[in-house]
Amino acid sequence: MWKWLTGRELITIQRAADRPAVTERRTTVVSGKYALLHKYLDNRYADVIVLTFGQIEDVLGSALPQLARTYHAWWTTGETEVGGAPHADAWTKAGRTATPNLRAQTVTFERIVTVRPGLQ
């Protein structure tokens, strides 16, 4: 019947150190126009954050450049270039990737999960 109520012994709590994929907090600082976006993303516990362009602009306190609204690579450049783009530091240094949906005017910031050797 309501096995989930009586089956408490089936539930186990796993410490983060015992899980194969562990997220490590970085202590990097981003300065400049996109520092507030970095701070916002870095202080969120959710693994996936979806923000509209308007919400991102609210966090930044200023408008996004036109390229951010029309050019997919503006959001993904930092992941492929060695030095990275200054705006991409906001999410890459927060340990996230950015996936834009230009038609919906949203960006999905997903946490990069690192796997420690030997815990796979």
C-alpha positions, 0 to 999 in steps of 0.5 A: 500500500504506502510502502514509501511510508514504512520502507524507511530502511530503503532510504540511504543518505550518501555523503558528497564525498562518497558520490562519484561526481563531486562539485568543488567550489572555486574561489575565483574572482571576476571583475568588470561588467559581468562580475555580478552575473558571476556572483549570482551563478556562483552562489546558486546551489542548483545544477541548472539555472535558466535565465531570460535575457531580461533577468540577466540584464537585471542581475548585470544592471545593464543591457546585454550587447546585441551580439548576445541576443543574436549570435549563439557563439557569443555564449559559447566562445569562452568554452573553446578559446584558451584565454576565454572571452571576458564575458564568458568568465562570468559562467566558466569561473563559476563552474558552468556552461552556457547554452543559449536559446536565442528564439526564447531569449533564455540561457541555460547555465549548467554546472560542470561536474568533475569526476575525481579519479578512482571514484567512477 
